[in-house]
Amino acid sequence: MSLELAVAAALFVGVIAYAVLGGADFGSGFFDLTAGNSSRGAELRTLVDHSIGPVWEANHVWLIYVLVIWWTGFPESFAAAMSTLVLPLLFALLGIVLRGASFAFRKYAATLAQARLFGIVFATSSIITPFFLGTVAGGIASGRVPLDGTGERWSSWVNPTSLFGGAIAVGTCAFLAGVFLVADARRSGQERLADELRVRALAVGAVTGVVVFAALVPIDRDAPTLAAGLEGRAAPLVALAALAGAATIALLWTRRYAVARVTAVLAVAAVVSGWGVGQYPWLLVDEVTITDAAGATATLQGLLVAVGLAVVVVVPPLAYLFRLTQSEEWSRPGH
C-alpha cells in the first residue's frame, strides 16, 4: 500500500467510526423527538439521557480526527470541499452546536416550557446534522466539487444523490440508535419500554433499507462514477449491508438484542465502506484521485505517526468509557 493510500485509509476509518459511534448518538434524537408529550415520553427521554450522557461529546473526536487528517494530508481537496459545500457544512456545524447546548441546558431548565424548548432543539438538531453531513458526502460522490473550489453553492448539495445521502444518514443513525436503545432498555429491566422501542426500531430499519436500495436508481443517473463502483468493486459490501440489515431486523423480531447491536454496526459500517470503495480511487469524484491530491511526503509520514500515537493514546480510554457504559452497574436505575 502506498503512503497516500495508507493515509486515506486512516482517514476513512475515522469516517466509519464517526458514522457508527456518532450515528448512534445522533439517532437518539429521532426517538426523543417522537417520544410523545412530557408525560408519555418521560421514560424514553430519561433512557436517552442515560444512554448517551457519558459519550455524546466524546464521539466528536472522530469528526475532529477526520477533518485534521483531510486538511493536513490532502489540503487542496479539503479547501475545495469547504468552499463549494460551505452551506451544508455550516448547517451541520450549527446543528452540532445547538444540539450540544440544548442537551446540556435541558437538564437545568427552570420550567417545563424551557425543558420542552431545549428538548425540541436537541432532537431537531440531532436529525438535521446527519442530514447535512449526508448531503456533503453526496455532493462529493456525485462529482459536484471542482478542485478549484468554484462549485455551485446550492446545486452541489441540493441534488438527488445528496438528498438521498442525507435521508440515508438520518435513517441509518435512527436505526442504529434504536437497536442500541432497545438493548439498553432490556438491560436496565424496562421490558415494556424495550418492546415499544423494538417496534419503532423495526419500522425505522425497514424504511431505511427501502431508501438505501431505492437510492441506487437515481444515483445511477446522477452519479455514474459512484454507481459503477457500487455495482463493481463495492458490490460485496452492498450485499453485506443488505444481509447485515436483514439479520438485524430478524434479531430484533426475535428479541435477541445484544447480537442485533453487532449486526446493526456491521450494516452501517458496510454502507459507509461501500460508498468509500465505490468512489475509489477518487478523493473528489471525477476531479482528483487520492494519489494526486496528497500533500508532501514528509507530511503524510508525520500523519501516520500521529495516527499511531492516537491509537495508543485515544482508543484505549474511549474503549474503556464504552465498556463502563455497557456494564450492569451503569444500567441500574439511579446511575
CORPE-V701678 format. One record per residue. N is the residue number from 0. RES is the residue in one letter. SS is DSSP state (H for helix, E for strand, C for the rest). D_CENTER is the distance of its C-alpha to the mean C-alpha in whole Angstrom. Layout:
n->N res->RES ss->SS d_center->D_CENTER
n->N res->RES ss->SS d_center->D_CENTER
This chain:
n->0 res->M ss->C d_center->27
n->1 res->S ss->C d_center->28
n->2 res->L ss->H d_center->27
n->3 res->E ss->H d_center->25
n->4 res->L ss->H d_center->23
n->5 res->A ss->H d_center->22
n->6 res->V ss->H d_center->21
n->7 res->A ss->H d_center->18
n->8 res->A ss->H d_center->17
n->9 res->A ss->H d_center->17
n->10 res->L ss->H d_center->15
n->11 res->F ss->H d_center->13
n->12 res->V ss->H d_center->12
n->13 res->G ss->H d_center->11
n->14 res->V ss->H d_center->8
n->15 res->I ss->H d_center->8
n->16 res->A ss->H d_center->8
n->17 res->Y ss->H d_center->5
n->18 res->A ss->H d_center->3
n->19 res->V ss->H d_center->6
n->20 res->L ss->H d_center->7
n->21 res->G ss->H d_center->5
n->22 res->G ss->H d_center->4
n->23 res->A ss->H d_center->7
n->24 res->D ss->H d_center->8
n->25 res->F ss->H d_center->8
n->26 res->G ss->H d_center->9
n->27 res->S ss->H d_center->12
n->28 res->G ss->H d_center->13
n->29 res->F ss->H d_center->13
n->30 res->F ss->H d_center->16
n->31 res->D ss->H d_center->17
n->32 res->L ss->H d_center->18
n->33 res->T ss->C d_center->20
n->34 res->A ss->C d_center->21
n->35 res->G ss->C d_center->25
n->36 res->N ss->C d_center->27
n->37 res->S ss->C d_center->28
n->38 res->S ss->C d_center->30
n->39 res->R ss->C d_center->28
n->40 res->G ss->C d_center->25
n->41 res->A ss->H d_center->26
n->42 res->E ss->H d_center->25
n->43 res->L ss->H d_center->22
n->44 res->R ss->H d_center->21
n->45 res->T ss->H d_center->23
n->46 res->L ss->H d_center->21
n->47 res->V ss->H d_center->17
n->48 res->D ss->H d_center->19
n->49 res->H ss->H d_center->20
n->50 res->S ss->H d_center->17
n->51 res->I ss->H d_center->15
n->52 res->G ss->C d_center->18
n->53 res->P ss->C d_center->18
n->54 res->V ss->C d_center->14
n->55 res->W ss->C d_center->13
n->56 res->E ss->C d_center->14
n->57 res->A ss->H d_center->14
n->58 res->N ss->H d_center->10
n->59 res->H ss->H d_center->11
n->60 res->V ss->H d_center->13
n->61 res->W ss->H d_center->10
n->62 res->L ss->H d_center->10
n->63 res->I ss->H d_center->14
n->64 res->Y ss->H d_center->14
n->65 res->V ss->H d_center->13
n->66 res->L ss->H d_center->15
n->67 res->V ss->H d_center->18
n->68 res->I ss->H d_center->18
n->69 res->W ss->H d_center->17
n->70 res->W ss->H d_center->20
n->71 res->T ss->H d_center->22
n->72 res->G ss->H d_center->22
n->73 res->F ss->C d_center->22
n->74 res->P ss->H d_center->23
n->75 res->E ss->H d_center->25
n->76 res->S ss->H d_center->22
n->77 res->F ss->H d_center->20
n->78 res->A ss->H d_center->22
n->79 res->A ss->H d_center->22
n->80 res->A ss->H d_center->19
n->81 res->M ss->H d_center->19
n->82 res->S ss->H d_center->22
n->83 res->T ss->H d_center->22
n->84 res->L ss->C d_center->18
n->85 res->V ss->H d_center->19
n->86 res->L ss->H d_center->19
n->87 res->P ss->H d_center->15
n->88 res->L ss->H d_center->14
n->89 res->L ss->H d_center->17
n->90 res->F ss->H d_center->16
n->91 res->A ss->H d_center->12
n->92 res->L ss->H d_center->14
n->93 res->L ss->H d_center->16
n->94 res->G ss->H d_center->14
n->95 res->I ss->H d_center->13
n->96 res->V ss->H d_center->16
n->97 res->L ss->H d_center->17
n->98 res->R ss->H d_center->15
n->99 res->G ss->H d_center->16
n->100 res->A ss->H d_center->20
n->101 res->S ss->H d_center->20
n->102 res->F ss->H d_center->18
n->103 res->A ss->H d_center->21
n->104 res->F ss->H d_center->24
n->105 res->R ss->H d_center->24
n->106 res->K ss->C d_center->25
n->107 res->Y ss->C d_center->28
n->108 res->A ss->C d_center->29
n->109 res->A ss->C d_center->32
n->110 res->T ss->C d_center->33
n->111 res->L ss->H d_center->31
n->112 res->A ss->H d_center->30
n->113 res->Q ss->H d_center->29
n->114 res->A ss->H d_center->26
n->115 res->R ss->H d_center->26
n->116 res->L ss->H d_center->25
n->117 res->F ss->H d_center->22
n->118 res->G ss->H d_center->21
n->119 res->I ss->H d_center->20
n->120 res->V ss->H d_center->19
n->121 res->F ss->H d_center->16
n->122 res->A ss->H d_center->15
n->123 res->T ss->H d_center->16
n->124 res->S ss->H d_center->14
n->125 res->S ss->H d_center->11
n->126 res->I ss->H d_center->11
n->127 res->I ss->H d_center->12
n->128 res->T ss->H d_center->9
n->129 res->P ss->H d_center->6
n->130 res->F ss->H d_center->9
n->131 res->F ss->H d_center->11
n->132 res->L ss->H d_center->8
n->133 res->G ss->H d_center->8
n->134 res->T ss->H d_center->12
n->135 res->V ss->H d_center->12
n->136 res->A ss->H d_center->11
n->137 res->G ss->H d_center->14
n->138 res->G ss->H d_center->16
n->139 res->I ss->H d_center->16
n->140 res->A ss->H d_center->16
n->141 res->S ss->C d_center->19
n->142 res->G ss->C d_center->21
n->143 res->R ss->C d_center->22
n->144 res->V ss->C d_center->21
n->145 res->P ss->C d_center->25
n->146 res->L ss->C d_center->25
n->147 res->D ss->C d_center->28
n->148 res->G ss->C d_center->25
n->149 res->T ss->C d_center->27
n->150 res->G ss->C d_center->25
n->151 res->E ss->C d_center->25
n->152 res->R ss->C d_center->23
n->153 res->W ss->C d_center->23
n->154 res->S ss->C d_center->23
n->155 res->S ss->C d_center->20
n->156 res->W ss->C d_center->18
n->157 res->V ss->C d_center->20
n->158 res->N ss->C d_center->20
n->159 res->P ss->H d_center->19
n->160 res->T ss->H d_center->17
n->161 res->S ss->H d_center->15
n->162 res->L ss->H d_center->15
n->163 res->F ss->H d_center->14
n->164 res->G ss->H d_center->11
n->165 res->G ss->H d_center->10
n->166 res->A ss->H d_center->12
n->167 res->I ss->H d_center->10
n->168 res->A ss->H d_center->6
n->169 res->V ss->H d_center->8
n->170 res->G ss->H d_center->10
n->171 res->T ss->H d_center->8
n->172 res->C ss->H d_center->6
n->173 res->A ss->H d_center->10
n->174 res->F ss->H d_center->11
n->175 res->L ss->H d_center->9
n->176 res->A ss->H d_center->10
n->177 res->G ss->H d_center->14
n->178 res->V ss->H d_center->15
n->179 res->F ss->H d_center->14
n->180 res->L ss->H d_center->16
n->181 res->V ss->H d_center->19
n->182 res->A ss->H d_center->19
n->183 res->D ss->H d_center->20
n->184 res->A ss->H d_center->22
n->185 res->R ss->H d_center->24
n->186 res->R ss->H d_center->24
n->187 res->S ss->C d_center->26
n->188 res->G ss->C d_center->28
n->189 res->Q ss->C d_center->27
n->190 res->E ss->H d_center->28
n->191 res->R ss->H d_center->28
n->192 res->L ss->H d_center->25
n->193 res->A ss->H d_center->23
n->194 res->D ss->H d_center->25
n->195 res->E ss->H d_center->24
n->196 res->L ss->H d_center->20
n->197 res->R ss->H d_center->21
n->198 res->V ss->H d_center->22
n->199 res->R ss->H d_center->19
n->200 res->A ss->H d_center->17
n->201 res->L ss->H d_center->19
n->202 res->A ss->H d_center->19
n->203 res->V ss->H d_center->15
n->204 res->G ss->H d_center->15
n->205 res->A ss->H d_center->18
n->206 res->V ss->H d_center->17
n->207 res->T ss->H d_center->14
n->208 res->G ss->H d_center->16
n->209 res->V ss->H d_center->18
n->210 res->V ss->H d_center->16
n->211 res->V ss->H d_center->14
n->212 res->F ss->H d_center->18
n->213 res->A ss->H d_center->20
n->214 res->A ss->H d_center->18
n->215 res->L ss->H d_center->19
n->216 res->V ss->H d_center->23
n->217 res->P ss->H d_center->22
n->218 res->I ss->H d_center->20
n->219 res->D ss->H d_center->23
n->220 res->R ss->H d_center->25
n->221 res->D ss->H d_center->23
n->222 res->A ss->C d_center->21
n->223 res->P ss->H d_center->24
n->224 res->T ss->H d_center->23
n->225 res->L ss->H d_center->20
n->226 res->A ss->H d_center->21
n->227 res->A ss->H d_center->24
n->228 res->G ss->H d_center->21
n->229 res->L ss->H d_center->20
n->230 res->E ss->H d_center->23
n->231 res->G ss->C d_center->24
n->232 res->R ss->C d_center->23
n->233 res->A ss->C d_center->19
n->234 res->A ss->H d_center->21
n->235 res->P ss->H d_center->21
n->236 res->L ss->H d_center->17
n->237 res->V ss->H d_center->17
n->238 res->A ss->H d_center->20
n->239 res->L ss->H d_center->18
n->240 res->A ss->H d_center->15
n->241 res->A ss->H d_center->18
n->242 res->L ss->H d_center->20
n->243 res->A ss->H d_center->17
n->244 res->G ss->H d_center->16
n->245 res->A ss->H d_center->19
n->246 res->A ss->H d_center->20
n->247 res->T ss->H d_center->18
n->248 res->I ss->H d_center->19
n->249 res->A ss->H d_center->23
n->250 res->L ss->H d_center->22
n->251 res->L ss->H d_center->21
n->252 res->W ss->H d_center->24
n->253 res->T ss->C d_center->26
n->254 res->R ss->C d_center->25
n->255 res->R ss->C d_center->24
n->256 res->Y ss->H d_center->21
n->257 res->A ss->H d_center->20
n->258 res->V ss->H d_center->20
n->259 res->A ss->H d_center->18
n->260 res->R ss->H d_center->15
n->261 res->V ss->H d_center->16
n->262 res->T ss->H d_center->16
n->263 res->A ss->H d_center->13
n->264 res->V ss->H d_center->11
n->265 res->L ss->H d_center->13
n->266 res->A ss->H d_center->12
n->267 res->V ss->H d_center->8
n->268 res->A ss->H d_center->9
n->269 res->A ss->H d_center->12
n->270 res->V ss->H d_center->11
n->271 res->V ss->H d_center->9
n->272 res->S ss->H d_center->12
n->273 res->G ss->H d_center->14
n->274 res->W ss->H d_center->13
n->275 res->G ss->H d_center->14
n->276 res->V ss->H d_center->17
n->277 res->G ss->H d_center->18
n->278 res->Q ss->H d_center->18
n->279 res->Y ss->C d_center->20
n->280 res->P ss->C d_center->22
n->281 res->W ss->E d_center->21
n->282 res->L ss->E d_center->19
n->283 res->L ss->E d_center->20
n->284 res->V ss->C d_center->21
n->285 res->D ss->C d_center->25
n->286 res->E ss->C d_center->25
n->287 res->V ss->E d_center->25
n->288 res->T ss->E d_center->24
n->289 res->I ss->H d_center->23
n->290 res->T ss->H d_center->26
n->291 res->D ss->H d_center->28
n->292 res->A ss->H d_center->25
n->293 res->A ss->C d_center->25
n->294 res->G ss->C d_center->27
n->295 res->A ss->C d_center->30
n->296 res->T ss->H d_center->30
n->297 res->A ss->H d_center->31
n->298 res->T ss->H d_center->28
n->299 res->L ss->H d_center->26
n->300 res->Q ss->H d_center->28
n->301 res->G ss->H d_center->27
n->302 res->L ss->H d_center->24
n->303 res->L ss->H d_center->24
n->304 res->V ss->H d_center->26
n->305 res->A ss->H d_center->24
n->306 res->V ss->H d_center->21
n->307 res->G ss->H d_center->23
n->308 res->L ss->H d_center->24
n->309 res->A ss->H d_center->21
n->310 res->V ss->H d_center->20
n->311 res->V ss->H d_center->24
n->312 res->V ss->H d_center->23
n->313 res->V ss->H d_center->20
n->314 res->V ss->H d_center->18
n->315 res->P ss->H d_center->21
n->316 res->P ss->H d_center->21
n->317 res->L ss->H d_center->17
n->318 res->A ss->H d_center->18
n->319 res->Y ss->H d_center->21
n->320 res->L ss->H d_center->19
n->321 res->F ss->H d_center->17
n->322 res->R ss->H d_center->20
n->323 res->L ss->H d_center->22
n->324 res->T ss->H d_center->20
n->325 res->Q ss->C d_center->20
n->326 res->S ss->C d_center->24
n->327 res->E ss->H d_center->27
n->328 res->E ss->H d_center->28
n->329 res->W ss->H d_center->25
n->330 res->S ss->H d_center->25
n->331 res->R ss->C d_center->28
n->332 res->P ss->C d_center->29
n->333 res->G ss->C d_center->29
n->334 res->H ss->C d_center->27
